[in-house]
Amino acid sequence: MKSTCATCCLSLFLIVLAATAAAEEREGGRALALGDSVVFGYITQAGHQYVNANNFIGSPEYFAGLLHLNVANAGCPGEATSSFLSSTGADNGCRAFRAEFPLHVAYSSTQLAFATTFLRHHPDARLVSVGLGANDLFLLEEACATNPNPSQCIDAGLPATLSEVAFNMATILADLRATGFGGVLVIVNYYSLDYSDPAGTRITELLNHAITASAEAYGAVVADVFTAFKRVVANPAVGGKTCNAGLLNVDPQDQTLCDVHPSQSGQQLIAKTIARTYREARW
């Protein structure tokens, strides 16, 4: 009898806990999405569509729907960790894009300045997601493009680049927490562009380690997009290629290839991964 009562009490507790979590989600609240073109929902060579940011749907719009949160998507195509922090920091095209086209939300200073102001003025913010770092690697690749041996140049420059990414991410997380934000802080890691390419995938893993190195120190959790995409491309039919799995946008110059940005299927998978990470952190 005692065992039965204990089981009933546990079941009742779990039901109440689940109901409370569901009610909290229905109550609404805010989310803030920070990052680069993946967060923005960028599509390469979209022509006149750039004049209206609503033409682009990224993972924030999807996870906001899943979690019943009002999201502010501050993602900027080309944003690197340095330009996120400083208006003079190296970027991969964010400032140029902002000068010509609108973002999902408007801000005149850095993305960090917008984020900290937003969090101080919106105490109902429950989730902040951060997706940054890939453009730091693209800047390294660009710097090595004219080198007689680009691969050797990238290998030589990679440790310093990753160290800078890790340092900048720690600064970003510290500044976000310094606003008093006590909600769920999620770092969104990156998918490999081709899981059948060991060298390229290894660089992605190194980048992911750098961007998440300080997560625990600032009470952040990691949305493991790398593994979520890997599970999909494990299907023998796609041969480990992220493009063949339909998770990337088709390259407008060559319909048999993909560019680096997620398709809508990819964006939805990222959103589901973030939503699951958020829910697990809340529990």
Secondary structure as UniProt FT lines:
FT   HELIX           2..26
FT   STRAND          30..35
FT   HELIX           37..40
FT   TURN            44..45
FT   HELIX           47..51
FT   HELIX           53..55
FT   HELIX           59..67
FT   STRAND          70..73
FT   TURN            77..78
FT   HELIX           81..85
FT   TURN            87..88
FT   HELIX           94..100
FT   HELIX           111..121
FT   TURN            123..124
FT   STRAND          125..131
FT   HELIX           134..144
FT   TURN            145..146
FT   HELIX           150..178
FT   TURN            179..180
FT   STRAND          184..188
FT   TURN            195..196
FT   HELIX           198..212
FT   TURN            213..215
FT   HELIX           216..218
FT   STRAND          220..223
FT   HELIX           225..233
FT   HELIX           236..238
FT   TURN            239..240
FT   TURN            242..246
FT   STRAND          248..251
FT   TURN            252..253
FT   STRAND          254..262
FT   HELIX           264..282
//
